[in-house]
Amino acid sequence: MFLACSYNGWTDYIPMERKSGGIEFDDRRKQWVQAPPSRQDPFYHTMYLPAGRYEYKFIVDGRWCWDIVLPTTRDPQGNTNN
């Protein structure tokens, strides 16, 4: 999964990382360990940008997507972005 943003002209696709779901008990080692990422864990990426208005989209399996839960806008070309 990648993040594409208006701040760089939609040219650099930023890889997103999966955030692990927490911890789990390892019976073999008899201790709590970091749980491996699963398909249900969210993706994330932290960026520090100057104040302003930015649009973004996600690229999932080669397809451009927007988050259906968050507010959207349309750019001058008619594309839907977050």
N, C-alpha and C positions, 0 to 999 in steps of 0.2 A: 504494500500500500504506500502511495506517495501523496505528498501535499504539493499542490500547485497554487501560486499566489500572484496577485496583481503587482505586488511590490517589486518583483524582478521581471515583469513583463511576461509572466507565465512560461519562462524559458527553462528554469532550473527546477527539476522535480526533486523534492526533498523526501528521502526515505523516512517513514514513520516506524517507530518501534512499538512492540507489544509490551504493555505493562503487565507484569506478573500478577496473578490472582492472589498472592499472599503467601502464606506458609502452609505446610502440611507435615504430618508426622511420618517419619521414615522408620518403619518397623525394623528394618535390617540394622540401621545405625542407632535405633532407640533414641532419636532426638528429632526436634522440629527443624525443618529445612525450608529453604525458599522453594516454593512451588514452581514448576516449569510453566512457561506460557501455554495457554490453551486457546482454542479458537474463540472462546467467549470473552477473553480478556480484551480490554480496549487498546487502541493504538494511541500514541501520543508523540508530540514533538514540541519542544520549548524553543521559542524564538523571542528575541528582544528587538522590537522595531520602534522607530520614532513615532510619536503621536501622529495619527492620521487615519484615513479610511482605507481599508484594504479589503479586497475580495479574495476568496479562495475556493478551491474545489479539491476533491480527493480523486486519485486515480487508483482504481481497484481492478486488478486483472486486465489492465489495458483500457478500461472504460472510465470516462470522466463522470463523476458523481457529485452531488451536493448532499448535505445533511438535511434530511426531511424534517428533522425536529427543530432546527435552528432557523432564524429568519433568513429569507432569501431576497435577492435583488436581481434585476436584469441589466446587463451591460448594453452598450449601444448596438452591438451585433445581435442582441436578442438572447444571449446565453444566460441561463440561470446560474447564479453563484450564491455562496454564503458570504 
